[in-house]
Amino acid sequence: MISRYSLPEMSFIWSEDNRLNLMLKIELAVLEVLMIKGLVPKKDFQSIKSKISLDVTRIKEIEKITKHDLASFVDQISESVGDKTSRWIHYGLTSSDILDTATALQLKLSSKLIIEKLSKLKKTLKLQSLKYKKLLMIGRTHGMH
């Protein structure tokens, strides 16, 4: 996003850091469901959840080797866990499962922000129209008074 053309809140929603954090939340949400369904041991899930972290610099280093954005993300968060429980990270998932879901969440957050801003604009326009409803103005037709 070009910052001068975007609200700071919208720029944050579409920032790389936010996207990576959403991807991490998705990975953890999938692991939690797998744990609830009995596919991932509860102690493994709790261990992963307590250790997992993002390191954007490391992701970029790995991506230079893998030439794959999601593979570098998965490799880095697996490294952060650092033990055999990391085998559950990205278990049964494809790149699209994570990337498409992260994009959908970004779209949802963006839509919510737009709706909030439009609601505020609507209230402001209503207040201004009521404030100035009796103000005399010159009428114009084709640029003529």
Residue pairs with C-beta under 8 A, 6 or more apart in sequence:
1 10
1 11
1 14
1 15
3 11
7 113
7 117
9 113
10 110
10 113
12 18
13 106
13 109
13 110
13 113
14 106
14 110
16 56
17 56
18 106
19 102
19 106
20 54
20 56
20 59
20 73
21 54
22 102
22 105
22 106
23 70
23 73
23 98
23 99
23 102
24 52
24 54
24 77
26 97
26 98
26 101
26 102
26 105
27 74
27 77
27 89
27 90
27 93
27 98
28 48
28 49
28 52
30 91
30 92
30 93
30 97
31 40
31 45
31 48
31 49
31 88
31 89
31 91
32 45
34 40
34 45
34 88
34 91
34 92
35 41
35 42
35 44
35 45
39 91
40 88
40 91
44 85
44 88
45 88
47 81
47 83
47 85
48 81
48 85
48 86
48 88
48 89
51 80
51 81
51 82
51 83
52 77
52 80
52 81
52 89
53 77
53 80
54 76
54 77
54 80
55 76
55 80
58 76
58 79
59 72
59 73
59 76
60 72
62 71
62 72
62 75
62 76
63 69
63 71
63 72
65 72
66 72
66 75
68 95
70 95
70 98
70 99
71 95
73 98
74 89
74 90
77 86
77 89
78 86
78 89
78 90
79 86
81 89
90 98
138 145
139 145
